[in-house]
Amino acid sequence: MNLRAATELILIRHAPALADGRLCGRTDVAADCSDLGRLAAVRAHVGRWDRLLCSPALRCRQTAAALWDQPPEIAPALAEQDFGLWDGRPWADLPDLGPLSADELARHRPPEGESFAELCDRAGIALAQLATGGCVVAVAHAGTVRAALAKALGRPAPALAFEVAPLSVTRIRIAAPEAPWSVISVNWTAA
């Protein structure tokens, strides 16, 4: 493996969403970027990068702006999972799906939305296209981070087991466009 040509993909989940107890996949809500200490710690932890991308969601754009002065490239494929008719509903009002296996959960599609497996397909293609070498930072969502982990793990279901905290950093190495991905670290947060 030639690590010089490798791409380090650094995924940052946006700052806490101001979602008022609601599921906000595609619902465009703001982020709470008031914790300047955590933002500074994330910035220092990430260090230098070659390319900065961002989901089009307001909470991601606000987080990227709070971290760096340079405007990011907007990458629509890094958007959060589309939860369809569930989007914007209070967490307490979401249906109980019953005892689903991880594979069944990954394939489950909310009404008029997309499944986690479909998110993995969409985001996985976009993330794989970033494997051009150097350090690429993407400010996105928990679902997008899990989609990258699914790509590294070879299938969607195991990635659902990962917690992805707001303002957390996950690092993945892509040795070459067609090479397997390796996970460097997951869910790093400032203490």
C-alpha positions as CSV (number, residue, x, y, z in Angstrom):
1,M,0.0,0.0,0.0
2,N,1.4,3.4,-1.0
3,L,0.4,5.7,1.9
4,R,1.8,8.7,0.1
5,A,-1.0,8.4,-2.6
6,A,-3.6,7.6,0.1
7,T,-6.5,9.9,0.9
8,E,-7.3,10.6,4.5
9,L,-11.0,11.3,4.8
10,I,-11.9,13.2,7.9
11,L,-15.6,13.3,8.6
12,I,-16.9,15.8,11.1
13,R,-20.5,15.6,12.3
14,H,-22.1,19.0,12.6
15,A,-22.5,20.9,15.9
16,P,-25.6,20.0,17.9
17,A,-28.7,20.6,15.8
18,L,-31.4,22.9,17.2
19,A,-34.1,20.4,16.3
20,D,-36.5,20.9,19.3
21,G,-36.8,17.1,19.9
22,R,-37.6,16.3,16.3
23,L,-36.1,14.0,13.7
24,C,-34.3,16.4,11.3
25,G,-32.8,14.4,8.4
26,R,-33.6,16.8,5.6
27,T,-35.3,19.4,7.7
28,D,-33.0,22.4,7.6
29,V,-32.3,23.4,11.2
30,A,-29.6,25.6,12.6
31,A,-26.6,24.3,14.7
32,D,-25.5,25.4,18.1
33,C,-22.0,26.6,17.4
34,S,-21.6,28.4,20.7
35,D,-19.0,26.0,22.3
36,L,-15.9,27.8,21.1
37,G,-13.7,25.5,23.1
38,R,-14.9,22.4,21.4
39,L,-14.7,24.0,18.0
40,A,-11.1,25.0,18.7
41,A,-10.3,21.5,19.9
42,V,-11.8,20.0,16.7
43,R,-9.9,22.5,14.5
44,A,-6.6,21.6,16.3
45,H,-7.3,17.9,16.2
46,V,-8.0,18.0,12.4
47,G,-4.9,20.1,11.6
48,R,-4.1,20.9,8.0
49,W,-6.2,19.7,5.1
50,D,-6.2,20.0,1.3
51,R,-9.9,20.1,0.6
52,L,-13.0,21.0,2.5
53,L,-16.5,19.8,1.7
54,C,-19.9,20.2,3.3
55,S,-23.4,18.9,3.2
56,P,-25.8,21.6,1.9
57,A,-27.7,21.5,5.3
58,L,-27.6,24.8,7.2
59,R,-26.3,23.0,10.4
60,C,-23.3,21.7,8.4
61,R,-22.6,25.0,6.7
62,Q,-22.7,26.8,10.0
63,T,-20.4,24.3,11.6
64,A,-17.9,24.5,8.8
65,A,-18.0,28.3,9.0
66,A,-17.4,28.2,12.8
67,L,-14.4,25.9,12.2
68,W,-12.7,27.6,9.3
69,D,-12.7,30.9,7.4
70,Q,-12.5,29.2,4.0
71,P,-15.9,28.4,2.5
72,P,-16.4,24.7,1.8
73,E,-17.4,23.0,-1.4
74,I,-21.1,22.1,-1.1
75,A,-21.6,18.4,-1.8
76,P,-25.3,17.5,-2.1
77,A,-24.5,13.7,-2.0
78,L,-23.3,14.2,1.6
79,A,-26.8,15.1,2.8
80,E,-28.4,13.2,5.6
81,Q,-30.7,10.3,5.1
82,D,-34.1,11.3,3.7
83,F,-36.6,10.2,6.4
84,G,-39.5,11.1,4.2
85,L,-42.8,11.5,6.1
86,W,-41.0,11.0,9.4
87,D,-38.8,14.0,8.9
88,G,-39.6,16.9,11.3
89,R,-41.8,14.7,13.5
90,P,-41.1,14.6,17.3
91,W,-39.0,11.6,18.3
92,A,-41.8,10.4,20.6
93,D,-44.2,10.2,17.6
94,L,-42.0,8.0,15.4
95,P,-43.3,4.4,14.9
96,D,-41.9,1.5,16.7
97,L,-40.4,-0.8,14.1
98,G,-40.3,-3.8,16.3
99,P,-37.5,-6.3,16.5
100,L,-35.6,-5.8,13.2
101,S,-32.2,-7.3,12.5
102,A,-29.4,-4.8,11.6
103,D,-29.7,-5.9,8.0
104,E,-33.5,-5.4,8.0
105,L,-33.1,-2.0,9.6
106,A,-30.5,-1.0,7.0
107,R,-33.0,-1.9,4.3
108,H,-36.0,-0.3,5.9
109,R,-37.3,2.7,4.0
110,P,-39.5,5.3,5.8
111,P,-42.6,6.3,3.8
112,E,-41.5,8.5,0.9
113,G,-37.9,8.4,2.2
114,E,-34.7,6.4,1.6
115,S,-33.2,3.5,3.5
116,F,-29.9,3.6,5.3
117,A,-28.6,1.2,2.6
118,E,-29.7,3.7,-0.1
119,L,-27.9,6.5,1.8
120,C,-24.8,4.3,1.9
121,D,-25.0,3.8,-1.9
122,R,-25.4,7.6,-2.6
123,A,-22.8,8.9,-0.1
124,G,-20.4,6.0,-0.7
125,I,-20.1,6.8,-4.4
126,A,-19.5,10.5,-3.6
127,L,-17.0,9.7,-0.8
128,A,-15.1,7.2,-3.0
129,Q,-14.7,9.9,-5.7
130,L,-12.7,12.0,-3.1
131,A,-9.9,9.4,-3.1
132,T,-7.5,11.5,-5.1
133,G,-4.8,11.8,-2.4
134,G,-4.2,14.2,0.4
135,C,-6.4,15.1,3.3
136,V,-10.1,15.7,2.6
137,V,-12.4,17.1,5.3
138,A,-16.2,16.7,5.1
139,V,-18.6,18.3,7.5
140,A,-21.8,16.2,7.4
141,H,-24.2,14.1,9.4
142,A,-24.2,11.0,11.5
143,G,-25.8,9.1,8.7
144,T,-23.1,10.2,6.3
145,V,-20.3,9.2,8.7
146,R,-22.0,5.8,9.2
147,A,-22.2,5.5,5.4
148,A,-18.4,5.9,5.2
149,L,-18.0,3.3,7.9
150,A,-20.3,1.0,6.0
151,K,-18.0,1.4,3.0
152,A,-15.0,0.5,5.1
153,L,-16.8,-2.5,6.7
154,G,-18.1,-3.8,3.4
155,R,-21.8,-3.5,4.1
156,P,-24.3,-1.2,5.7
157,A,-25.7,-3.1,8.7
158,P,-22.6,-3.1,10.9
159,A,-22.2,0.7,10.6
160,L,-25.6,1.2,12.3
161,A,-23.9,0.1,15.6
162,F,-21.6,3.2,15.7
163,E,-22.6,6.2,17.7
164,V,-21.6,9.5,16.1
165,A,-21.7,12.5,18.5
166,P,-22.2,16.1,17.4
167,L,-18.8,17.7,16.6
168,S,-17.1,14.3,16.5
169,V,-14.3,13.4,14.2
170,T,-14.0,10.1,12.3
171,R,-10.9,9.3,10.2
172,I,-10.7,6.9,7.3
173,R,-7.8,6.0,5.0
174,I,-8.4,5.3,1.4
175,A,-5.2,3.8,0.0
176,A,-6.4,3.9,-3.7
177,P,-9.8,4.4,-5.4
178,E,-10.5,0.7,-5.6
179,A,-8.6,-0.5,-2.5
180,P,-10.4,-1.4,0.8
181,W,-10.9,1.5,3.2
182,S,-9.4,1.4,6.7
183,V,-10.8,3.0,9.8
184,I,-8.2,5.1,11.6
185,S,-10.5,6.4,14.4
186,V,-14.2,6.9,15.1
187,N,-16.2,9.4,17.1
188,W,-13.3,11.4,18.6
189,T,-14.7,14.2,20.7
190,A,-13.0,17.0,22.7
191,A,-12.9,16.2,26.4
